[in-house]
Amino acid sequence: MREQSGRSLIEIIGVLALGAIMVSAAFSMYHTSNQRQKRLIATENLRDIATKTKTLLEYSGYQPVSVDFLIESGALVNDKQPMGGQDWSVTSSIDGTEFSINLVDVPFEDCAYFSTKKFSWALRIEINGYDSNTGSFCLKTGDNRISFVVK
C-alpha cells in the first residue's frame, strides 16, 4: 500500500495564522519606527529654524519676524511646516528678547510627544496656550497648537 503524505487543514490554518501574526507585528514595528523617524526629523528641523532665526534676529535687532521674512533673508529655504501640517508661524515677543515657533493642527500623538520632551534650544514649550511643564494639555481632536519659545 502506498502511504499518503500531506498536511491537515488544521496545520495549514495554524501556519496561516502564525504568518498573519508576524505580518501584523511587522506593520506595527514599521509604523512605530516611521513615527519615531518623523518626530526626529521634525525636532531637527525645529532646532535648525530656532538657531537660524536666533542668529538672524541677533543680527537684525529683533525686528518683527515672520516666516516670509525668514525666507526672504535666506534663513529658511521654504515655508514648509516642520511637522508636515499646513499653517505655522514665527513671532517675536513685544520686548524683542524672545521669539516663538508656532505649529497648529498638531495631531494628538505628536502633541503628546512634544509635551514630554525638553529641548536645550527652547526656553519653554506651550501647548494650547499652557506651559507644558505644568501638565498635558493636548486635545484628542488633533486641533493642538504648540509654541516653542526661544530666548
C-alpha positions in Angstrom: 0.0 0.0 0.0 1.0 3.5 -0.7 1.4 5.9 2.2 -0.1 9.3 1.8 1.8 12.3 2.9 0.2 15.7 3.3 -0.9 18.4 5.7 -4.2 18.6 7.5 -6.4 21.6 7.3 -5.7 22.5 11.0 -1.9 22.6 10.2 -2.5 24.9 7.2 -4.7 27.2 9.2 -2.1 27.3 12.0 0.6 28.2 9.6 -1.5 31.0 8.1 -2.5 32.3 11.5 1.2 32.5 12.5 2.0 34.3 9.3 -0.8 36.8 9.9 0.5 37.5 13.4 4.1 38.0 12.0 2.8 40.4 9.3 0.8 42.5 11.8 3.8 42.7 14.1 5.9 43.9 11.2 3.4 46.6 10.2 3.3 47.7 13.9 7.1 47.9 14.1 7.2 49.8 10.7 4.6 52.3 11.9 6.4 52.9 15.2 9.8 53.4 13.6 8.2 55.6 10.9 6.6 57.8 13.6 9.9 58.0 15.6 11.8 59.0 12.4 9.2 61.6 11.5 9.5 63.2 15.0 13.3 63.1 15.0 13.3 64.9 11.6 10.8 67.5 12.9 12.9 68.0 16.0 16.0 68.7 14.0 14.1 71.0 11.6 12.7 72.9 14.6 16.2 73.2 16.2 17.5 74.4 12.8 14.8 77.0 12.5 15.4 78.2 16.0 19.1 78.5 15.5 18.8 80.4 12.2 16.1 82.7 13.5 18.0 83.5 16.6 21.2 84.3 14.6 19.2 86.5 12.2 17.3 88.3 14.9 20.5 89.0 16.9 22.0 90.5 13.7 18.9 92.5 12.7 17.9 93.7 16.2 14.8 91.6 16.9 12.6 93.3 14.5 9.2 91.8 13.8 9.7 88.4 12.3 7.6 86.2 10.1 8.1 83.0 8.0 8.1 85.2 4.9 10.8 87.4 6.4 12.9 84.4 7.3 12.6 83.1 3.7 13.5 86.4 2.1 16.5 86.8 4.4 17.8 83.3 3.5 17.4 81.8 6.9 14.7 79.3 5.7 14.5 77.6 2.3 10.7 77.3 2.1 7.6 77.8 4.2 7.0 74.1 4.8 5.9 73.3 8.4 8.4 71.2 10.3 5.7 68.7 11.3 4.1 68.5 7.8 0.9 70.5 8.5 -0.4 73.4 6.6 0.0 76.5 8.7 2.7 77.7 11.1 4.3 81.0 12.2 7.3 82.5 13.8 6.7 85.6 16.0 8.9 87.7 18.2 7.9 89.0 21.6 7.0 92.6 22.2 10.2 93.4 24.1 12.3 91.6 21.5 14.0 89.2 23.9 12.2 86.0 22.7 10.5 84.5 19.7 8.3 81.5 19.3 7.8 78.9 16.6 4.1 78.2 16.5 2.7 75.0 15.0 -1.1 74.5 14.5 -3.3 71.4 13.9 -0.8 69.1 15.5 -2.2 65.5 15.9 -2.7 64.3 19.5 0.2 61.7 19.3 2.7 64.3 18.1 1.4 66.8 20.7 1.9 64.2 23.5 5.4 63.5 22.3 6.5 67.2 22.3 4.8 67.9 25.6 7.0 65.4 27.3 10.3 66.5 25.7 12.8 69.1 26.9 14.9 70.8 24.3 18.1 72.7 25.0 17.3 75.3 22.4 13.8 76.1 23.7 13.2 78.1 26.8 9.7 76.5 27.2 7.0 74.7 25.2 3.5 75.9 25.3 0.7 73.5 24.4 -2.7 75.2 23.6 -1.5 78.3 25.5 -0.4 76.5 28.6 3.2 75.7 29.8 3.9 72.0 29.1 5.8 71.8 32.5 2.5 72.1 34.4 0.7 69.2 32.7 -0.6 67.7 29.5 -2.9 70.0 27.6 -3.1 68.1 24.3 -6.6 67.7 22.7 -7.6 64.3 21.3 -9.3 66.1 18.4 -6.0 67.0 16.8 -6.5 70.8 16.9 -3.5 71.3 19.0 -1.2 74.4 19.0 2.4 74.1 20.1 4.7 77.0 20.6 8.4 76.6 21.1 9.6 79.7 22.9 13.3 80.5 22.3 15.3 83.2 24.0 
